[in-house]
Amino acid sequence: MTDQAKVPGPQGPGAGAPALVVSGAGKRYGGVQAVVDISLELAPGERMGVIGPNGAGKTTLFKMIAGDVRPTTGAIEIFGRDVTRMSTARRARLGVGRTFQVSNLFRDMTVLDNVRVAARGGTAKARVFWRTQGLSDAVTQSAFEHLESVGLMSRRNDTVANLSHGEQRQLEIAMALVGEPDLLLLDEPAAGLSATERTTLRELIEQLPRTLPILLIEHDMSLALGLTDRVMCMENGKHVVTGTPEEVREHEKVKEIYLGRRGQK
């Protein structure tokens, strides 16, 4: 990575610390308690899923971790640093990459330029817009590499508006990865995808380096259970259970939440 302004992650001051620690996080909006006393820990290289029905508080939890909203109570640490009051930009410089539940792309720009913008965002050239970018410069070469990794190299010169919904999700992942994050946050990446697109997305996530810790917020229980080492289930803003995918799949309360009945396998 060239002239990135990112603060060292696991190889620097945070070496040996958990990738992410959420301690007693809660969020209140007026009289509504959206998240209640949630705690979790993500180890380096671990993949963890957070599942739950609509209204479970998953998105609010994600936004607190990403820095979009500030917790009402509790604390959040990334690689041993307290980031509870840090902005999203400062968290990005600590090595946090993320996607969005609703696609957040430059629809009138090309696929390649979207990734180049993301790549430049973490460099000293982030605000330099008047220089022509050649195909051989480091930013463009990095963009090519990441487009190839998500299967979009052949679409690099197409306008984003002409991509399918699934391809836009693939592009978002390339944009999150081009900054070489130390922690990747995925916010319901399968939302709105067809069965075929979900299969493509699953294969893409499975192929990511196992050294990269991932927190996956997902409504689709089968996808989350198939991609992660541990899973936490939420309901009505509260913790239900945390365990291996098999433990969570067989948990009676989880069955009740997702299937509407207890004790049936």
N, C-alpha and C positions, 0 to 999 in steps of 0.2 A: 504494500500500500504506500502510495507516494504522498509526501507532506500532509498526512492526516493530522488533525489537531486533537485526536482522541486521547483522553487520559488513559494511561496503562491500566489494563484490566487484570486478568488472572496472572499475567507474567510480571505485573508491577506490584504496587502496594497491596492489591487485593489477593495476591497469590495465597492459595490455601483456604481462603474464605468461601462460604457458600456463594453461589452465583446470585441468589436472591433470598432474602428473608423478609417475610411479612409478619409483623407481630401485633396481634390484637387490633387489626385495622377495622374501622367502622366509618360509615358515611351516612350523615343525616341531611335530608333536604326538607327544611321546615319541620313538619310533624311526621315525615316519612323516614323511617330508618331503612335505607336501601341495602346496607351491608352491616352485619352485626358481628364484631369480635372475630374476624377471620385471621388465622395464622397459617403460614405454610413456609416450607424451606425447599429450595431447589439447589441440588448439589451440582458442582461442575460436571458437564457432560450428561446430565440427567435430562430426561424428557418427561414433563408432567402435564397432565390435562386437568382442566377444571370444567366440569359438566353440570348440567341442571336445566330445568325447563325454562321457558320464557318467564322473565320476572324474578329469576333466582338471585340476581345480583351479580352475575358473572361479568357483564360489561362494565358495571361500576367498579368492581374489583380491578379489572384490567386497566381502566382509566386511572385509578389511583397508582397502580404499579408503573404505568407509562408516564405519569406526570400530568395528565390532562386535567385531573381534579385532585384536590388536596384532601387527605383523610380528615374526618372530624376527630377521630381518636386513633391511637396506635402509631406504628412506625414502619418504615420500609428501608431496607438496606440492600445495596447492590455491591457485591464484592467487598463487603465489610465497611462500606461507606454509607452513612445515613443520608438518604436522598428524599426524605419525607417532604421537605419544603423546596426541593430543587425543581427547576423547569424541565420540560421535555428536552429542550436543547442541551442542557447540561447533562442530562441522563444519556443522551445520544453520545456526547463526548466521553462518557464513561464506558461506552461500548454497547449501548442498548439499541438494537434494531427492532422495528415493529411493522406490522401491517395493520390495516383498518377494517372494521366490520363492513363499512360502506366504502367502495373503491374511491381512493383519493389520488387520482391521476390527472395529468395534463392531457385532456382528451383531444385537443387540437394539435398536439405536438406528435412527433414520431415516437415509436417505441424506443429507438436508440437514444433520442434526446431526453426522454423521461429518465432513463437510467443514467445518462451523463449528468443530468441535474442532480440526481441523488448522490452520485459519486463525488461531485464537486461540493456538495453541501457540507462535507466534513473536512474540507481542505482550506488552505489560505486563499484559494481562488474562488471561494464561494460567491463573492459579490462582483466578480469580474466578468462582465457580459459582452464586452466589445471586441474580444479577441476571437478569431476564427479557430475552431477546434479541428485539427487534422485527424485523419484516420489512424495516424501512427502515434498520437500522443498517449500518455499513460492513462488518462481518464477514459479515453475512448477504448483503448485496449482492454481495460478492466471491464467496461460495459459490455464489450463483445464476449468476454469470458463468461460473464454472469448470464447474459442472454442465451449463450450456448448451453449453460448448465440447466436452464429451465425450459429449453426447447423452443425458444423464440428467435433464434438467430435469423431464420429465414423471413421473419416478419419485421426485422429491425427498421426498415424504411417505411413501414406502414403507419398510418395515423392511428392513434390509440382508439379513437371512436369506431374504427373499423374492426377492432378485435372482438371476439366473442367474450362473454362474461368470464368463462373459464380461463381464457388467455389473459384477460386483464388481471385475474388473480395470480397467474404465473408471473406476470410482469411486476406486480406488487412485491412478490417474494424476491425477484431479482433486484429490485430497488432497495429492499431491506438488507440484502446480502452484500451489495456492492461496497458498502462502508466497512465490510469485514467486522461485523459485530462480535462481541464476546457473549452476548445474551440475546436470544431472539424471542420476541413476543408475538404470537399469532392470534388475532382476534376473529374468531369464527371464519376461518378462511374458506370453508366449504359452503357458506351461506349462499343460497340461490343457484348452486351448481347442479347440473344433471348428473345421473349415475356415472356416465362415462367421464365427465369432467372431474368428479370426485375421485375416481380411480387414478386419473392422471395426477391430481393434486397429492393423493396419498403416496404415490410412487415418488413424486418429487421430494416430499418431506422425508420419506424413508431414506432417500439417498443423501441427505445433508450430512455433513461430518458429525460423527458421534461425539466429538470433542466439544461441539457447540450445544450449550444448554438451551432448551426450548420450553417455554410455557405456552400451552395451547388452550385457549378458551373456546369451547365448542358445544353447540347444542346437539349435534349428531353424536349420540353415545357410542355407536359402533365405530365411527371414525376415530374418536378420541381414545377409546379403549385399545384400538389396533395400532396406535402410533406412539404410545407412551409407556414409561416404566412404572409410573404411579399416577393415580387419579384422585382428585378431590371432587366430591359431589356437594352441591349447594341447593338449598331450597328456601325461598322467602328471605334471602339475604343471610342465611345461617349455614354453618357447616353441618353436613350430615355424616360423611364418612370419608376417610382418606385411606387408600390401600393400593395394592396391586390391581391391575385391570380385572383379574379373575375374582379377587376379593370384593371389589366394588360391584361387579356384574352379579354376584350371588348375594349381595346384601339385601335384606328384606325391605328396608326402607327405600332403597334405590329401585327395586322392582315395583314397589307401590307408586313411586313418583312417575316412573316411565311406562308402566304397564297398567296401573290403576288397580292392582290387586296384590295380595301378599301370598308368599309361599308357593308360587307356581314357577316351574322351571321350563 
